[in-house]
């Protein structure tokens, strides 16, 4: 578990935060922040590095002190979901951040409400920055680069409902939601999994072995009540693509998409969309 402390620098009298990590992890994250520092963190809504140094077996990263993360902010106001007018500027700012990372050949890979930080909500409401680059990767090292867009979409849904798109009650329910929303993963993917047989049974057919997701009673006698709010609220990806044609912003989305074969981050940021429309567009990016 990383430790974060706050203090005031004697030389500048500025309040800063210090993240204390194991040396290897700390040096790696510091290198990412060094890269980002060259890209105007304030303009691109990215965490600003002050300095970093090693201390024994630990590495310390000093960065600007921010206010609070989005998850903490929502929890403090009685777990009340956020309004569209509150979510929209957050989405736009993080899209700017992702565009900047992409221009540097980087992917964050860990976007979640905990890593979206309000700068100073009292003086600059809903001004946010993207933080925590401990899992950042070079895009060239990834098979797919859409992970950040999809993660942002999931985070926007969380803000709108104050519920996780993928439930955290149990491993089984988590995977069940993925299967129900996206469909069963291809057989060649399941064959490579380490614990696939915990969640899938294998049926022998004339064309070879086929995987089938286990029903609750087949999964170690699981009898819990399945969470299905997301399917009542949104449905599957296919439902979402169909239903959101009814949205009053759909023609605006279609117009944006018609300008080219691919949807760009700046296009998403320019649109005035409800969160579910953003997820609609993000899903198109994901599956193109």
Secondary structure as GFF3:
##gff-version 3
##sequence-region A 1 288
A	DSSP	beta_strand	3	8	.	.	.	ID=ss1
A	DSSP	beta_strand	15	22	.	.	.	ID=ss2
A	DSSP	alpha_helix	23	37	.	.	.	ID=ss3
A	DSSP	beta_strand	49	55	.	.	.	ID=ss4
A	DSSP	beta_strand	58	64	.	.	.	ID=ss5
A	DSSP	beta_strand	68	69	.	.	.	ID=ss6
A	DSSP	alpha_helix	70	76	.	.	.	ID=ss7
A	DSSP	alpha_helix	84	103	.	.	.	ID=ss8
A	DSSP	beta_strand	106	107	.	.	.	ID=ss9
A	DSSP	three_ten_helix	113	115	.	.	.	ID=ss10
A	DSSP	beta_strand	116	120	.	.	.	ID=ss11
A	DSSP	beta_strand	124	130	.	.	.	ID=ss12
A	DSSP	beta_strand	137	138	.	.	.	ID=ss13
A	DSSP	three_ten_helix	139	141	.	.	.	ID=ss14
A	DSSP	alpha_helix	147	161	.	.	.	ID=ss15
A	DSSP	alpha_helix	171	182	.	.	.	ID=ss16
A	DSSP	alpha_helix	187	190	.	.	.	ID=ss17
A	DSSP	alpha_helix	196	199	.	.	.	ID=ss18
A	DSSP	beta_strand	200	205	.	.	.	ID=ss19
A	DSSP	beta_strand	208	213	.	.	.	ID=ss20
A	DSSP	three_ten_helix	216	218	.	.	.	ID=ss21
A	DSSP	alpha_helix	229	233	.	.	.	ID=ss22
A	DSSP	alpha_helix	237	243	.	.	.	ID=ss23
A	DSSP	three_ten_helix	244	246	.	.	.	ID=ss24
A	DSSP	alpha_helix	250	257	.	.	.	ID=ss25
A	DSSP	alpha_helix	265	270	.	.	.	ID=ss26
A	DSSP	alpha_helix	275	287	.	.	.	ID=ss27
###
